[in-house]
Amino acid sequence: MKIAVVGTGYVGLVTGTCFAETGNHVTCVDIDMNKIEALRKGVTPIYEPGLEVLLTRNIKEERISFTDDLKEAVKEAVVIFLALPTPSDQDGSADLKYVLQVAEELSGMITSYKVIVNKSTVPVGTCEKVTAALSKKLSKDLFDVVSNPEFLREGVAVEDFLKPERVVVGSSSEKASKIMGELYSPFVRQGNPIYFMDARSAEMTKYAANSFLAMKISFMNEMANLCEKAGANVDWVRIGMGSDQRIGKRFLFPGIGYGGSCFPKDVLALNLTAKEYDYDFKLLRSVLEVNKIQKKLIVDKIRNHYKNNLSGKHFALWGLAFKPETDDIRDAPSLDIIEALLGAGATLSVYDPVAMENIRKKFSDRIGYGMNQYEVLHNADGLLILTEWSEFRNPDFDKMKRLLKEYAIFDGRNVYALEKMREMNFHYESIGREIVDHRSVS
Ligand code: UDX
């Protein structure tokens, strides 16, 4: 099938590449010519495991190409995916200007039947708005607008796209649904379902899923805070409750709050949608509040440990991306934590396996940067672990002790076993577990 993907951001690029991988002919469009030039050479602007390999292969097989010419790209396409940014407006609602602008441009270009697919996360009612924009110059029988939300996770996006747990298609047109069914058939052949529903329900499904997961994490973050006070270990509580299949084991890991390009934006936007319909979504409001507070708690712990005087203290930070296997720092808890520590007068040396460039753009010479995880430990008053990258899981603890000034670890991701910390004689504070208090200065 011939496909056009408008927007080569995270979702657009993964969508285009994965559809090419299943034998379709894909043209990706973007207004950023530098990006187009790089993509033509197989260079992706994002760090996503497995993506470049697939991209290079499909460029070679001539199944995927890149252009800045929208008209040319959509000419022969049967399906046009809109994977455009929907940044948060000042009030947090999704700004649809890019989506509607492209829809208007398309309305003057289309000459044969097309399925226009909203792939970006967009509020309830967007399909209707896109339909209205397209209808300005285009006859109704030349297009259908479909909602097809994307559930992929950064870091495992290729796998999520190729083996989705489900595909959701919101459409009121049988013709469009049939085309979408054909397009997705290779991905759901293993038995995973494709759900056809109305567009409003599809749009709502995406927000509901992300907000529910954000709520699940926030519940565990609060549970962890209570465990600390009550002398329980949240790891055991998590395992004990997660074994109930109605709850499930996943997304029960407490930490320093959720971040990334989706959860923070989507919870905020859904809360605004609720307001728009005059509904007070109390749980969502709490999720927003809990996450805001959770990001600060690790800084409170540090303040507490250093008797409220962080001025002149130097800390090492391991992990800056909002989660492992990505260089994405959008809404990463590390950003708030860095600001808070700097604000309290501390100095910082940071390390992340892939997010260094992004962090450097943000903080430039306000913080120090290490080439590896050990370099940043030199003379530090303590170490903070903010992202659970695998390489932090089993470090050389003796080497760490030779480098650190104080053997203190503040772990925002519960990476280490308490016994190990006791054995190694670290002062160790984590989330929802007892403090291992073996403070000793070298
Ligand atoms: C999320 C959704 O999972 C995905 O379906 C949707 O399409 C986009 O948003 P992503 O933002 O890539 O994906 O990351 P995810 O793995 O969901 O993690 C989001 C945040 O929650 C991270 O900051 C992560 O550290 C945090 N998290 C996740 C926890 O704190 N605890 C957990 O148990 C799980």
Residues whose N, C-alpha, C, O or C-beta is under 5 A from the ligand:
A	BS01	UDX	E150 F151 L152 R153 E154 I217 F251 L252 F253 G255 G257 Y258 G259 G260 S261 C262 F263 F322 K323
